[in-house]
Amino acid sequence: MIHSAMLLAIVITLIAASRFSLLPTVLMSMTSAAILRFVIL
């Protein structure tokens, strides 16, 4: 089962990937996943 934090991180990553290049997308996905894991879990 996918946790809600990971699902939100995937959505944020997909939105970032549609707007930015590779490096900002990777940085945003890592940051959002870490923050969401800390806040939600």
C-alpha positions as CSV (number, residue, x, y, z in Angstrom):
1,M,0.0,0.0,0.0
2,I,1.3,3.4,-0.9
3,H,1.4,5.9,1.9
4,S,-0.3,9.3,1.4
5,A,3.1,11.1,1.9
6,M,4.6,9.1,-1.0
7,L,1.6,9.6,-3.2
8,L,1.8,13.4,-2.7
9,A,5.5,13.4,-3.3
10,I,4.9,11.6,-6.6
11,V,2.3,14.1,-7.7
12,I,4.6,17.0,-6.8
13,T,7.4,15.4,-8.8
14,L,5.2,14.9,-11.8
15,I,4.1,18.6,-11.7
16,A,7.7,19.7,-11.3
17,A,8.8,17.5,-14.2
18,S,6.3,19.0,-16.5
19,R,7.6,22.5,-15.7
20,F,11.3,22.3,-14.9
21,S,14.5,20.6,-16.1
22,L,16.1,17.6,-14.4
23,L,18.1,19.1,-11.6
24,P,15.3,21.3,-10.1
25,T,12.9,18.4,-10.5
26,V,15.2,16.0,-8.5
27,L,15.8,18.6,-5.8
28,M,12.1,19.3,-5.4
29,S,11.1,15.7,-5.4
30,M,13.7,14.8,-2.7
31,T,12.8,17.8,-0.6
32,S,9.0,17.3,-0.9
33,A,9.4,13.6,0.0
34,A,11.5,14.3,3.0
35,I,9.2,17.0,4.3
36,L,6.0,15.0,3.6
37,R,7.4,12.0,5.4
38,F,8.3,14.1,8.4
39,V,4.9,15.9,8.5
40,I,2.5,13.1,7.7
41,L,4.2,10.1,9.3
